[in-house]
Amino acid sequence: MNAIITVVGSDKVGIIAQVSALLAEHKINIADITQTILSGNFVMMMMVSLEGADIDIDGLRTLLGKTGDAMHVEINVMAERVFSAMHRI
């Protein structure tokens, strides 16, 4: 299963490092990543693979939510199939 992770908030040192470290800790592979700064806001989108992960998507959502709260950024996790269905033209 693949998931889409989005991170949005004020730009600061360590956002990518903290999120990617948490993913690595749970054996979640980053398949693709893009990030930019829009009007002073950090915006990142990741496609991750949960194949081989030691946590399910709900557990990941909870952990990343707590991580986002600590960093004062918003982190969302959505199954790729749901994301694709929502953005189909």
Gaussian input, Z-matrix of N, CA and C with variables (Angstrom, degrees):
# hf/3-21g

backbone

0 1
 N
 C     1     B1
 C     2     B2     1     A1
 N     3     B3     2     A2     1     D1
 C     4     B4     3     A3     2     D2
 C     5     B5     4     A4     3     D3
 N     6     B6     5     A5     4     D4
 C     7     B7     6     A6     5     D5
 C     8     B8     7     A7     6     D6
 N     9     B9     8     A8     7     D7
 C    10    B10     9     A9     8     D8
 C    11    B11    10    A10     9     D9
 N    12    B12    11    A11    10    D10
 C    13    B13    12    A12    11    D11
 C    14    B14    13    A13    12    D12
 N    15    B15    14    A14    13    D13
 C    16    B16    15    A15    14    D14
 C    17    B17    16    A16    15    D15
 N    18    B18    17    A17    16    D16
 C    19    B19    18    A18    17    D17
 C    20    B20    19    A19    18    D18
 N    21    B21    20    A20    19    D19
 C    22    B22    21    A21    20    D20
 C    23    B23    22    A22    21    D21
 N    24    B24    23    A23    22    D22
 C    25    B25    24    A24    23    D23
 C    26    B26    25    A25    24    D24
 N    27    B27    26    A26    25    D25
 C    28    B28    27    A27    26    D26
 C    29    B29    28    A28    27    D27
 N    30    B30    29    A29    28    D28
 C    31    B31    30    A30    29    D29
 C    32    B32    31    A31    30    D30
 N    33    B33    32    A32    31    D31
 C    34    B34    33    A33    32    D32
 C    35    B35    34    A34    33    D33
 N    36    B36    35    A35    34    D34
 C    37    B37    36    A36    35    D35
 C    38    B38    37    A37    36    D36
 N    39    B39    38    A38    37    D37
 C    40    B40    39    A39    38    D38
 C    41    B41    40    A40    39    D39
 N    42    B42    41    A41    40    D40
 C    43    B43    42    A42    41    D41
 C    44    B44    43    A43    42    D42
 N    45    B45    44    A44    43    D43
 C    46    B46    45    A45    44    D44
 C    47    B47    46    A46    45    D45
 N    48    B48    47    A47    46    D46
 C    49    B49    48    A48    47    D47
 C    50    B50    49    A49    48    D48
 N    51    B51    50    A50    49    D49
 C    52    B52    51    A51    50    D50
 C    53    B53    52    A52    51    D51
 N    54    B54    53    A53    52    D52
 C    55    B55    54    A54    53    D53
 C    56    B56    55    A55    54    D54
 N    57    B57    56    A56    55    D55
 C    58    B58    57    A57    56    D56
 C    59    B59    58    A58    57    D57
 N    60    B60    59    A59    58    D58
 C    61    B61    60    A60    59    D59
 C    62    B62    61    A61    60    D60
 N    63    B63    62    A62    61    D61
 C    64    B64    63    A63    62    D62
 C    65    B65    64    A64    63    D63
 N    66    B66    65    A65    64    D64
 C    67    B67    66    A66    65    D65
 C    68    B68    67    A67    66    D66
 N    69    B69    68    A68    67    D67
 C    70    B70    69    A69    68    D68
 C    71    B71    70    A70    69    D69
 N    72    B72    71    A71    70    D70
 C    73    B73    72    A72    71    D71
 C    74    B74    73    A73    72    D72
 N    75    B75    74    A74    73    D73
 C    76    B76    75    A75    74    D74
 C    77    B77    76    A76    75    D75
 N    78    B78    77    A77    76    D76
 C    79    B79    78    A78    77    D77
 C    80    B80    79    A79    78    D78
 N    81    B81    80    A80    79    D79
 C    82    B82    81    A81    80    D80
 C    83    B83    82    A82    81    D81
 N    84    B84    83    A83    82    D82
 C    85    B85    84    A84    83    D83
 C    86    B86    85    A85    84    D84
 N    87    B87    86    A86    85    D85
 C    88    B88    87    A87    86    D86
 C    89    B89    88    A88    87    D87
 N    90    B90    89    A89    88    D88
 C    91    B91    90    A90    89    D89
 C    92    B92    91    A91    90    D90
 N    93    B93    92    A92    91    D91
 C    94    B94    93    A93    92    D92
 C    95    B95    94    A94    93    D93
 N    96    B96    95    A95    94    D94
 C    97    B97    96    A96    95    D95
 C    98    B98    97    A97    96    D96
 N    99    B99    98    A98    97    D97
 C   100   B100    99    A99    98    D98
 C   101   B101   100   A100    99    D99
 N   102   B102   101   A101   100   D100
 C   103   B103   102   A102   101   D101
 C   104   B104   103   A103   102   D102
 N   105   B105   104   A104   103   D103
 C   106   B106   105   A105   104   D104
 C   107   B107   106   A106   105   D105
 N   108   B108   107   A107   106   D106
 C   109   B109   108   A108   107   D107
 C   110   B110   109   A109   108   D108
 N   111   B111   110   A110   109   D109
 C   112   B112   111   A111   110   D110
 C   113   B113   112   A112   111   D111
 N   114   B114   113   A113   112   D112
 C   115   B115   114   A114   113   D113
 C   116   B116   115   A115   114   D114
 N   117   B117   116   A116   115   D115
 C   118   B118   117   A117   116   D116
 C   119   B119   118   A118   117   D117
 N   120   B120   119   A119   118   D118
 C   121   B121   120   A120   119   D119
 C   122   B122   121   A121   120   D120
 N   123   B123   122   A122   121   D121
 C   124   B124   123   A123   122   D122
 C   125   B125   124   A124   123   D123
 N   126   B126   125   A125   124   D124
 C   127   B127   126   A126   125   D125
 C   128   B128   127   A127   126   D126
 N   129   B129   128   A128   127   D127
 C   130   B130   129   A129   128   D128
 C   131   B131   130   A130   129   D129
 N   132   B132   131   A131   130   D130
 C   133   B133   132   A132   131   D131
 C   134   B134   133   A133   132   D132
 N   135   B135   134   A134   133   D133
 C   136   B136   135   A135   134   D134
 C   137   B137   136   A136   135   D135
 N   138   B138   137   A137   136   D136
 C   139   B139   138   A138   137   D137
 C   140   B140   139   A139   138   D138
 N   141   B141   140   A140   139   D139
 C   142   B142   141   A141   140   D140
 C   143   B143   142   A142   141   D141
 N   144   B144   143   A143   142   D142
 C   145   B145   144   A144   143   D143
 C   146   B146   145   A145   144   D144
 N   147   B147   146   A146   145   D145
 C   148   B148   147   A147   146   D146
 C   149   B149   148   A148   147   D147
 N   150   B150   149   A149   148   D148
 C   151   B151   150   A150   149   D149
 C   152   B152   151   A151   150   D150
 N   153   B153   152   A152   151   D151
 C   154   B154   153   A153   152   D152
 C   155   B155   154   A154   153   D153
 N   156   B156   155   A155   154   D154
 C   157   B157   156   A156   155   D155
 C   158   B158   157   A157   156   D156
 N   159   B159   158   A158   157   D157
 C   160   B160   159   A159   158   D158
 C   161   B161   160   A160   159   D159
 N   162   B162   161   A161   160   D160
 C   163   B163   162   A162   161   D161
 C   164   B164   163   A163   162   D162
 N   165   B165   164   A164   163   D163
 C   166   B166   165   A165   164   D164
 C   167   B167   166   A166   165   D165
 N   168   B168   167   A167   166   D166
 C   169   B169   168   A168   167   D167
 C   170   B170   169   A169   168   D168
 N   171   B171   170   A170   169   D169
 C   172   B172   171   A171   170   D170
 C   173   B173   172   A172   171   D171
 N   174   B174   173   A173   172   D172
 C   175   B175   174   A174   173   D173
 C   176   B176   175   A175   174   D174
 N   177   B177   176   A176   175   D175
 C   178   B178   177   A177   176   D176
 C   179   B179   178   A178   177   D177
 N   180   B180   179   A179   178   D178
 C   181   B181   180   A180   179   D179
 C   182   B182   181   A181   180   D180
 N   183   B183   182   A182   181   D181
 C   184   B184   183   A183   182   D182
 C   185   B185   184   A184   183   D183
 N   186   B186   185   A185   184   D184
 C   187   B187   186   A186   185   D185
 C   188   B188   187   A187   186   D186
 N   189   B189   188   A188   187   D187
 C   190   B190   189   A189   188   D188
 C   191   B191   190   A190   189   D189
 N   192   B192   191   A191   190   D190
 C   193   B193   192   A192   191   D191
 C   194   B194   193   A193   192   D192
 N   195   B195   194   A194   193   D193
 C   196   B196   195   A195   194   D194
 C   197   B197   196   A196   195   D195
 N   198   B198   197   A197   196   D196
 C   199   B199   198   A198   197   D197
 C   200   B200   199   A199   198   D198
 N   201   B201   200   A200   199   D199
 C   202   B202   201   A201   200   D200
 C   203   B203   202   A202   201   D201
 N   204   B204   203   A203   202   D202
 C   205   B205   204   A204   203   D203
 C   206   B206   205   A205   204   D204
 N   207   B207   206   A206   205   D205
 C   208   B208   207   A207   206   D206
 C   209   B209   208   A208   207   D207
 N   210   B210   209   A209   208   D208
 C   211   B211   210   A210   209   D209
 C   212   B212   211   A211   210   D210
 N   213   B213   212   A212   211   D211
 C   214   B214   213   A213   212   D212
 C   215   B215   214   A214   213   D213
 N   216   B216   215   A215   214   D214
 C   217   B217   216   A216   215   D215
 C   218   B218   217   A217   216   D216
 N   219   B219   218   A218   217   D217
 C   220   B220   219   A219   218   D218
 C   221   B221   220   A220   219   D219
 N   222   B222   221   A221   220   D220
 C   223   B223   222   A222   221   D221
 C   224   B224   223   A223   222   D222
 N   225   B225   224   A224   223   D223
 C   226   B226   225   A225   224   D224
 C   227   B227   226   A226   225   D225
 N   228   B228   227   A227   226   D226
 C   229   B229   228   A228   227   D227
 C   230   B230   229   A229   228   D228
 N   231   B231   230   A230   229   D229
 C   232   B232   231   A231   230   D230
 C   233   B233   232   A232   231   D231
 N   234   B234   233   A233   232   D232
 C   235   B235   234   A234   233   D233
 C   236   B236   235   A235   234   D234
 N   237   B237   236   A236   235   D235
 C   238   B238   237   A237   236   D236
 C   239   B239   238   A238   237   D237
 N   240   B240   239   A239   238   D238
 C   241   B241   240   A240   239   D239
 C   242   B242   241   A241   240   D240
 N   243   B243   242   A242   241   D241
 C   244   B244   243   A243   242   D242
 C   245   B245   244   A244   243   D243
 N   246   B246   245   A245   244   D244
 C   247   B247   246   A246   245   D245
 C   248   B248   247   A247   246   D246
 N   249   B249   248   A248   247   D247
 C   250   B250   249   A249   248   D248
 C   251   B251   250   A250   249   D249
 N   252   B252   251   A251   250   D250
 C   253   B253   252   A252   251   D251
 C   254   B254   253   A253   252   D252
 N   255   B255   254   A254   253   D253
 C   256   B256   255   A255   254   D254
 C   257   B257   256   A256   255   D255
 N   258   B258   257   A257   256   D256
 C   259   B259   258   A258   257   D257
 C   260   B260   259   A259   258   D258
 N   261   B261   260   A260   259   D259
 C   262   B262   261   A261   260   D260
 C   263   B263   262   A262   261   D261
 N   264   B264   263   A263   262   D262
 C   265   B265   264   A264   263   D263
 C   266   B266   265   A265   264   D264

   B1=1.4531
   B2=1.5227
   B3=1.3298
   B4=1.4593
   B5=1.5178
   B6=1.3178
   B7=1.4641
   B8=1.5211
   B9=1.3239
   B10=1.4541
   B11=1.5266
   B12=1.3255
   B13=1.4674
   B14=1.5163
   B15=1.3279
   B16=1.4635
   B17=1.5200
   B18=1.3150
   B19=1.4620
   B20=1.5280
   B21=1.3227
   B22=1.4698
   B23=1.5237
   B24=1.3346
   B25=1.4604
   B26=1.5064
   B27=1.3048
   B28=1.4654
   B29=1.5223
   B30=1.3224
   B31=1.4551
   B32=1.5222
   B33=1.3203
   B34=1.4725
   B35=1.5209
   B36=1.2818
   B37=1.4635
   B38=1.5229
   B39=1.3358
   B40=1.4559
   B41=1.5157
   B42=1.3239
   B43=1.4654
   B44=1.5325
   B45=1.3247
   B46=1.4650
   B47=1.5272
   B48=1.3112
   B49=1.4662
   B50=1.5272
   B51=1.3263
   B52=1.4623
   B53=1.5185
   B54=1.3349
   B55=1.4628
   B56=1.5258
   B57=1.3210
   B58=1.4669
   B59=1.5279
   B60=1.3241
   B61=1.4739
   B62=1.5272
   B63=1.3194
   B64=1.4688
   B65=1.5254
   B66=1.3345
   B67=1.4640
   B68=1.5277
   B69=1.3280
   B70=1.4651
   B71=1.5249
   B72=1.3178
   B73=1.4682
   B74=1.5276
   B75=1.3335
   B76=1.4623
   B77=1.5245
   B78=1.3502
   B79=1.4648
   B80=1.5286
   B81=1.3373
   B82=1.4601
   B83=1.5199
   B84=1.3351
   B85=1.4605
   B86=1.5228
   B87=1.3349
   B88=1.4673
   B89=1.5266
   B90=1.3394
   B91=1.4590
   B92=1.5262
   B93=1.3212
   B94=1.4629
   B95=1.5221
   B96=1.3198
   B97=1.4624
   B98=1.5282
   B99=1.3084
   B100=1.4521
   B101=1.5245
   B102=1.3122
   B103=1.4552
   B104=1.5127
   B105=1.3151
   B106=1.4517
   B107=1.5232
   B108=1.3058
   B109=1.4612
   B110=1.5250
   B111=1.3285
   B112=1.4552
   B113=1.5172
   B114=1.3186
   B115=1.4765
   B116=1.5252
   B117=1.3195
   B118=1.4578
   B119=1.5135
   B120=1.3306
   B121=1.4630
   B122=1.5224
   B123=1.3151
   B124=1.4562
   B125=1.5228
   B126=1.3374
   B127=1.4615
   B128=1.5272
   B129=1.3369
   B130=1.4577
   B131=1.5242
   B132=1.3272
   B133=1.4568
   B134=1.5235
   B135=1.3222
   B136=1.4594
   B137=1.5160
   B138=1.3295
   B139=1.4611
   B140=1.5197
   B141=1.3201
   B142=1.4599
   B143=1.5187
   B144=1.3155
   B145=1.4563
   B146=1.5279
   B147=1.3213
   B148=1.4630
   B149=1.5308
   B150=1.3439
   B151=1.4565
   B152=1.5258
   B153=1.3126
   B154=1.4583
   B155=1.5142
   B156=1.3318
   B157=1.4673
   B158=1.5204
   B159=1.3153
   B160=1.4671
   B161=1.5307
   B162=1.3432
   B163=1.4576
   B164=1.5263
   B165=1.3263
   B166=1.4655
   B167=1.5262
   B168=1.3220
   B169=1.4635
   B170=1.5294
   B171=1.3277
   B172=1.4622
   B173=1.5273
   B174=1.3250
   B175=1.4596
   B176=1.5208
   B177=1.3490
   B178=1.4552
   B179=1.5239
   B180=1.3173
   B181=1.4727
   B182=1.5364
   B183=1.3190
   B184=1.4665
   B185=1.5312
   B186=1.3379
   B187=1.4733
   B188=1.5226
   B189=1.3263
   B190=1.4655
   B191=1.5247
   B192=1.3220
   B193=1.4659
   B194=1.5192
   B195=1.3281
   B196=1.4681
   B197=1.5341
   B198=1.3262
   B199=1.4622
   B200=1.5218
   B201=1.3260
   B202=1.4645
   B203=1.5165
   B204=1.3301
   B205=1.4673
   B206=1.5289
   B207=1.3216
   B208=1.4673
   B209=1.5269
   B210=1.3490
   B211=1.4659
   B212=1.5318
   B213=1.3220
   B214=1.4687
   B215=1.5267
   B216=1.3463
   B217=1.4623
   B218=1.5208
   B219=1.3253
   B220=1.4612
   B221=1.5220
   B222=1.3311
   B223=1.4623
   B224=1.5215
   B225=1.3365
   B226=1.4589
   B227=1.5157
   B228=1.3259
   B229=1.4608
   B230=1.5207
   B231=1.3441
   B232=1.4558
   B233=1.5291
   B234=1.3310
   B235=1.4559
   B236=1.5243
   B237=1.3204
   B238=1.4617
   B239=1.5263
   B240=1.3243
   B241=1.4640
   B242=1.5241
   B243=1.3260
   B244=1.4648
   B245=1.5301
   B246=1.3235
   B247=1.4619
   B248=1.5295
   B249=1.3401
   B250=1.4633
   B251=1.5226
   B252=1.3286
   B253=1.4707
   B254=1.5170
   B255=1.3195
   B256=1.4680
   B257=1.5203
   B258=1.3342
   B259=1.4529
   B260=1.5294
   B261=1.3305
   B262=1.4639
   B263=1.5261
   B264=1.3131
   B265=1.4682
   B266=1.5056
   A1=108.44
   A2=114.84
   A3=121.13
   A4=109.69
   A5=115.45
   A6=121.11
   A7=108.62
   A8=114.37
   A9=122.04
   A10=107.22
   A11=115.90
   A12=121.46
   A13=107.26
   A14=116.45
   A15=120.65
   A16=108.80
   A17=115.41
   A18=122.46
   A19=107.25
   A20=116.53
   A21=121.15
   A22=108.45
   A23=116.15
   A24=120.47
   A25=110.88
   A26=115.28
   A27=120.47
   A28=109.51
   A29=115.63
   A30=120.66
   A31=110.56
   A32=115.65
   A33=121.70
   A34=108.66
   A35=116.15
   A36=122.65
   A37=110.29
   A38=116.88
   A39=121.68
   A40=117.14
   A41=119.19
   A42=119.26
   A43=110.26
   A44=116.43
   A45=119.51
   A46=110.42
   A47=116.78
   A48=121.28
   A49=111.63
   A50=117.44
   A51=120.15
   A52=112.04
   A53=116.55
   A54=119.55
   A55=110.28
   A56=117.62
   A57=119.82
   A58=111.60
   A59=118.91
   A60=121.24
   A61=110.65
   A62=117.23
   A63=120.47
   A64=110.11
   A65=116.68
   A66=119.92
   A67=110.89
   A68=117.46
   A69=121.47
   A70=111.38
   A71=116.27
   A72=121.32
   A73=111.29
   A74=117.02
   A75=121.39
   A76=112.99
   A77=115.55
   A78=122.85
   A79=112.61
   A80=115.51
   A81=122.17
   A82=107.54
   A83=116.06
   A84=121.73
   A85=111.16
   A86=116.20
   A87=121.63
   A88=107.10
   A89=116.67
   A90=121.96
   A91=111.29
   A92=116.93
   A93=121.42
   A94=107.94
   A95=116.09
   A96=120.22
   A97=109.29
   A98=115.38
   A99=121.45
   A100=107.29
   A101=115.69
   A102=119.81
   A103=109.85
   A104=115.13
   A105=121.28
   A106=108.93
   A107=115.09
   A108=121.51
   A109=106.60
   A110=117.44
   A111=123.17
   A112=108.37
   A113=117.07
   A114=122.41
   A115=111.70
   A116=116.87
   A117=121.37
   A118=114.62
   A119=117.37
   A120=121.32
   A121=110.31
   A122=115.87
   A123=122.65
   A124=107.45
   A125=117.07
   A126=122.02
   A127=107.28
   A128=116.32
   A129=120.94
   A130=109.20
   A131=115.20
   A132=121.11
   A133=107.65
   A134=115.37
   A135=121.05
   A136=109.43
   A137=115.76
   A138=122.01
   A139=104.85
   A140=116.78
   A141=120.22
   A142=110.18
   A143=115.13
   A144=121.94
   A145=108.95
   A146=115.49
   A147=120.43
   A148=111.70
   A149=116.47
   A150=120.28
   A151=108.32
   A152=117.03
   A153=121.12
   A154=114.20
   A155=117.35
   A156=120.95
   A157=110.34
   A158=115.90
   A159=120.49
   A160=111.52
   A161=116.61
   A162=122.33
   A163=107.33
   A164=117.02
   A165=119.36
   A166=109.97
   A167=116.49
   A168=120.92
   A169=111.93
   A170=118.12
   A171=119.75
   A172=111.58
   A173=116.67
   A174=120.16
   A175=111.56
   A176=115.76
   A177=120.42
   A178=110.74
   A179=116.35
   A180=121.46
   A181=110.22
   A182=116.92
   A183=121.64
   A184=111.02
   A185=116.77
   A186=120.31
   A187=112.10
   A188=116.40
   A189=119.09
   A190=111.40
   A191=117.36
   A192=120.29
   A193=111.15
   A194=116.27
   A195=120.82
   A196=111.04
   A197=116.20
   A198=120.71
   A199=110.28
   A200=116.53
   A201=121.29
   A202=112.08
   A203=116.65
   A204=120.57
   A205=110.48
   A206=116.31
   A207=120.77
   A208=111.70
   A209=116.64
   A210=120.69
   A211=112.09
   A212=116.90
   A213=122.50
   A214=112.22
   A215=115.15
   A216=122.17
   A217=107.45
   A218=116.00
   A219=120.43
   A220=108.79
   A221=115.84
   A222=121.29
   A223=108.04
   A224=115.60
   A225=121.68
   A226=109.88
   A227=115.60
   A228=122.40
   A229=107.53
   A230=115.65
   A231=120.08
   A232=108.54
   A233=116.46
   A234=119.87
   A235=108.68
   A236=116.91
   A237=120.86
   A238=111.77
   A239=117.68
   A240=119.75
   A241=111.48
   A242=117.62
   A243=121.55
   A244=109.22
   A245=116.54
   A246=121.28
   A247=110.37
   A248=116.87
   A249=121.32
   A250=111.53
   A251=116.79
   A252=120.46
   A253=111.40
   A254=117.22
   A255=121.33
   A256=111.55
   A257=118.22
   A258=121.49
   A259=113.12
   A260=115.80
   A261=119.83
   A262=108.91
   A263=116.15
   A264=120.66
   A265=110.08
   D1=138.03
   D2=174.32
   D3=-106.22
   D4=155.14
   D5=177.99
   D6=-137.84
   D7=155.38
   D8=174.84
   D9=-107.71
   D10=128.43
   D11=176.84
   D12=-115.00
   D13=129.36
   D14=174.24
   D15=-117.23
   D16=142.32
   D17=178.34
   D18=-131.09
   D19=125.28
   D20=-179.73
   D21=-136.72
   D22=135.15
   D23=176.43
   D24=169.46
   D25=-177.30
   D26=177.52
   D27=-62.60
   D28=137.75
   D29=-179.05
   D30=-67.80
   D31=135.39
   D32=176.67
   D33=-157.69
   D34=160.50
   D35=179.61
   D36=-65.37
   D37=134.70
   D38=169.27
   D39=99.02
   D40=-1.37
   D41=-177.83
   D42=-61.88
   D43=-53.31
   D44=-178.87
   D45=-61.74
   D46=-41.54
   D47=-178.71
   D48=-60.93
   D49=-46.25
   D50=-177.61
   D51=-67.99
   D52=-42.98
   D53=-179.52
   D54=-66.70
   D55=-46.98
   D56=-178.39
   D57=-67.00
   D58=-33.51
   D59=176.83
   D60=-64.92
   D61=-41.54
   D62=178.20
   D63=-63.57
   D64=-42.13
   D65=178.37
   D66=-62.67
   D67=-45.88
   D68=179.67
   D69=-61.25
   D70=-39.38
   D71=179.68
   D72=-58.72
   D73=-29.89
   D74=-178.09
   D75=-107.01
   D76=18.93
   D77=174.99
   D78=59.63
   D79=39.14
   D80=178.48
   D81=-103.92
   D82=122.73
   D83=-177.54
   D84=-88.74
   D85=134.77
   D86=173.94
   D87=-85.96
   D88=111.79
   D89=-178.43
   D90=-84.37
   D91=-33.31
   D92=-179.50
   D93=-156.69
   D94=149.22
   D95=-179.25
   D96=-150.19
   D97=141.20
   D98=172.73
   D99=-140.49
   D100=145.70
   D101=178.45
   D102=-151.75
   D103=151.77
   D104=-179.60
   D105=-156.09
   D106=171.96
   D107=173.12
   D108=-114.45
   D109=122.33
   D110=178.39
   D111=-118.05
   D112=113.78
   D113=179.40
   D114=50.13
   D115=42.00
   D116=177.99
   D117=84.01
   D118=-1.74
   D119=178.60
   D120=-101.11
   D121=134.24
   D122=174.74
   D123=-77.62
   D124=131.06
   D125=178.42
   D126=-133.21
   D127=124.10
   D128=-179.98
   D129=-134.63
   D130=140.99
   D131=173.77
   D132=-129.66
   D133=132.82
   D134=-179.95
   D135=-127.08
   D136=142.58
   D137=167.08
   D138=-104.72
   D139=123.26
   D140=-178.58
   D141=-123.95
   D142=153.27
   D143=176.75
   D144=-105.07
   D145=126.11
   D146=178.33
   D147=-93.75
   D148=3.28
   D149=177.10
   D150=-65.07
   D151=123.07
   D152=-178.42
   D153=86.52
   D154=-2.60
   D155=179.88
   D156=-69.74
   D157=152.87
   D158=177.86
   D159=-98.14
   D160=19.08
   D161=-178.63
   D162=-147.78
   D163=148.68
   D164=177.62
   D165=-91.54
   D166=175.50
   D167=-174.55
   D168=-63.49
   D169=-35.28
   D170=178.69
   D171=-67.76
   D172=-40.65
   D173=176.37
   D174=-64.78
   D175=-39.83
   D176=177.40
   D177=-62.88
   D178=-43.27
   D179=179.10
   D180=-58.55
   D181=-42.95
   D182=179.87
   D183=-65.40
   D184=-48.12
   D185=-179.59
   D186=-62.68
   D187=-44.32
   D188=-179.88
   D189=-69.23
   D190=-31.31
   D191=175.24
   D192=-61.68
   D193=-43.81
   D194=178.34
   D195=-66.89
   D196=-39.22
   D197=177.72
   D198=-63.92
   D199=-44.08
   D200=178.06
   D201=-61.49
   D202=-42.48
   D203=178.15
   D204=-59.59
   D205=-43.24
   D206=-178.89
   D207=-65.76
   D208=-32.15
   D209=-178.79
   D210=-94.32
   D211=-2.81
   D212=-177.51
   D213=61.11
   D214=42.62
   D215=173.27
   D216=-130.25
   D217=160.49
   D218=177.65
   D219=-99.04
   D220=125.23
   D221=178.85
   D222=-120.48
   D223=126.93
   D224=177.73
   D225=-121.50
   D226=146.61
   D227=178.93
   D228=-128.14
   D229=130.35
   D230=-179.60
   D231=-139.79
   D232=138.20
   D233=175.24
   D234=-58.89
   D235=139.78
   D236=-177.28
   D237=-57.28
   D238=-39.71
   D239=-178.05
   D240=-64.39
   D241=-35.53
   D242=176.88
   D243=-69.27
   D244=-45.46
   D245=178.98
   D246=-58.57
   D247=-46.78
   D248=-179.24
   D249=-62.75
   D250=-41.94
   D251=179.53
   D252=-64.62
   D253=-37.57
   D254=-179.65
   D255=-69.12
   D256=-28.72
   D257=-173.61
   D258=-108.28
   D259=14.85
   D260=177.89
   D261=-76.33
   D262=137.03
   D263=-179.59
   D264=-85.14

